Amino acid sequence: MASLNPHDEQVILVQEPNSSVRSLTLNRPKQLNALSDDMVPWLVELLLVNQQDAKVKLVILKGEGSAFCAGADAAAIARLL
């Protein structure tokens, strides 16, 4: 697994089970995989890179733990204000 996060916090895990499939896993299970302001640009970049790769035919987006994604991380947004 790889992480796009430059801070080495593996909040988005990338798996390549074969040349045509990518699996992207939101990896903040304690926060129910709520999207932080840092995660959104990484997720968009990953999706765009895979969209432009002619070999990739399927992208699976999932969440680690019991929740897929609780939406935006309100606590992280409040800290920005």
C-alpha positions as CSV (number, residue, x, y, z in Angstrom):
1,M,0.0,0.0,0.0
2,A,1.1,3.5,-0.7
3,S,0.1,6.9,0.6
4,L,-0.2,10.1,-1.3
5,N,0.2,12.2,1.9
6,P,3.5,14.0,1.9
7,H,3.4,14.1,5.7
8,D,3.6,10.3,6.0
9,E,0.2,10.1,7.6
10,Q,-1.4,7.3,5.6
11,V,-4.9,8.8,5.4
12,I,-5.5,7.6,1.8
13,L,-4.1,4.1,1.0
14,V,-3.6,3.0,-2.5
15,Q,-3.5,-0.6,-3.6
16,E,-2.9,-1.9,-7.1
17,P,-4.1,-5.5,-7.2
18,N,-3.4,-5.6,-10.9
19,S,-2.6,-3.3,-13.7
20,S,-6.2,-2.2,-14.5
21,V,-7.6,-1.9,-10.9
22,R,-6.8,0.7,-8.2
23,S,-8.2,0.6,-4.7
24,L,-8.3,3.9,-2.7
25,T,-9.0,3.5,1.0
26,L,-9.9,6.4,3.3
27,N,-7.9,5.6,6.4
28,R,-9.2,7.6,9.3
29,P,-11.4,5.0,11.0
30,K,-11.5,6.8,14.4
31,Q,-13.0,9.9,12.6
32,L,-15.3,7.6,10.5
33,N,-13.1,8.5,7.5
34,A,-14.4,12.1,7.6
35,L,-12.6,14.1,4.9
36,S,-10.1,16.6,6.3
37,D,-9.1,19.7,4.3
38,D,-5.8,18.0,3.5
39,M,-7.4,14.8,2.2
40,V,-9.6,16.4,-0.5
41,P,-6.8,17.6,-2.8
42,W,-5.0,14.2,-2.5
43,L,-8.1,12.3,-3.3
44,V,-8.9,14.5,-6.3
45,E,-5.3,14.1,-7.6
46,L,-5.5,10.4,-7.2
47,L,-8.8,10.2,-9.1
48,L,-7.5,12.4,-11.9
49,V,-4.2,10.5,-12.3
50,N,-6.2,7.2,-12.5
51,Q,-8.7,8.8,-15.0
52,Q,-5.8,9.8,-17.3
53,D,-4.1,6.3,-17.1
54,A,-5.4,4.3,-20.0
55,K,-4.5,1.0,-18.3
56,V,-6.8,1.7,-15.3
57,K,-10.3,0.4,-15.9
58,L,-11.7,0.4,-12.4
59,V,-11.2,2.5,-9.3
60,I,-12.6,1.2,-6.0
61,L,-13.1,3.8,-3.3
62,K,-13.7,2.5,0.2
63,G,-13.3,3.3,3.9
64,E,-11.3,1.6,6.6
65,G,-13.3,0.4,9.6
66,S,-17.0,0.6,10.1
67,A,-17.8,3.6,8.0
68,F,-17.2,4.6,4.4
69,C,-17.1,8.3,5.0
70,A,-18.9,10.6,7.4
71,G,-18.5,13.6,5.1
72,A,-16.4,16.6,5.9
73,D,-14.4,16.7,9.2
74,A,-16.2,19.6,11.0
75,A,-13.5,19.7,13.7
76,A,-10.8,20.2,11.1
77,I,-12.8,22.9,9.4
78,A,-13.5,24.7,12.7
79,R,-9.7,24.8,13.4
80,L,-9.2,26.7,10.2
81,L,-11.6,29.5,11.2
